[in-house]
Amino acid sequence: MTKYIFAYHGGNAPESPEEGQKVMAAWMAWFGSLGDSVIDGGHPIGMSKTVSPGGVTDGGGANPLGGYSLIEASDMDAAIALSKGCPMLDDGGSVEIAECLDM
């Protein structure tokens, strides 16, 4: 099995505590459906800074990271299939998937 990082971009923050609970329930249900594929559920990400040779900027660039998870799947197609039920997709966001390479 291969490890993949799911990087979450976009979406909207919940506008109320009740909406937040609904969103969290959707995420927990999705993670539950992934079973043993979830290595690390990850975390949401706060505001970021980008460090480059030209200096430091706020905001994470054009498509800031919103969170991540570490998943295990047999191949990229299987990882893509696992991502299809992600609540981020229902909220206008996207899931970037990248294979974690062994060093």
N, C-alpha and C positions, 0 to 999 in steps of 0.2 A: 504494500500500500504506500501511496505517496502523500505527502503533506502539502496542503494548499492553504494560502492565506486568502480570506475573503475580506476585501477592503470596501467599506461602505461609504458611499458618497451621496450627498444631497439629502432629500427628505425634509421634513419639517419637525420642529420641536412641538411636543404636545402643548396645547393652549390652556389646559386645566389639569388638576390632579386626577380627575375622573378619566380624561382622555389619556393621561400618562399611564394609568392602571390598565386601560384597554390595550394600549400599545405594548406594554410590558407583557401582558397575557398573550398577545399574538406572537411576540418574540419567543416566549417560553414554550408555547405550543409548537412553533417551528423547530426550535432546538430539540424538543422532545421527539419530533418526527424524524430527526436526523440520527437518533440513537448513538451508537458507538462511533459514528463518523466525527463527532465533535471531540477534538483534543483539548481545545481551550475556547470557551465561549467568547473570550475577549472582553472588550470594554468599549463604551462610547468614548469619544475623544473630545476634549475641550478646545478652546481657541489655540491656534498654533502659531509658530514663527518659522519662517523659512530662512535658513542661513545659506548664503552664496558668496562667491568671491567679492561681489559688489556690496555686500552688507547684509543686514537683517531686515526682513519685512514681516508684517503682520498678516494674519488671515489665511495662510495655507495655500496661496496661489489660486489658480483658476478653478480648480476642482478639489476643495479641501476635504481631507479625510474626516469622516464622521464617526468611525469605529472600525473594529476588526474582529475576526474570529479565525481560529486555526482548525482546519478540517482535514480529515484523512479520506482519500478516495482512491479507487483503482487506477484512474486516469483522468485527464482533463474533462473529457465528455461526462464522466460520472460526477465530477465536481460541479460542472455546469448544471447538471440535472438536479443536484442537491440544492443549488442556489435558487432554483425556480420558485420556491415557496417563501422566499425571504420577505418579511413584512416591509422592508425598505422599498421593494419594488411597488408595493401598493401605495406608497407615500410619495411617489414621484422620484425616488432615488435610484441608485444603481449599485451593483455589486461588481467590483473588479476582482478577478481571480488570477492568482499567480502561483505557480509551482514553487515550493521551497526546495532549493537544490542542496544536496548533500555536499559538504566540504570535506 
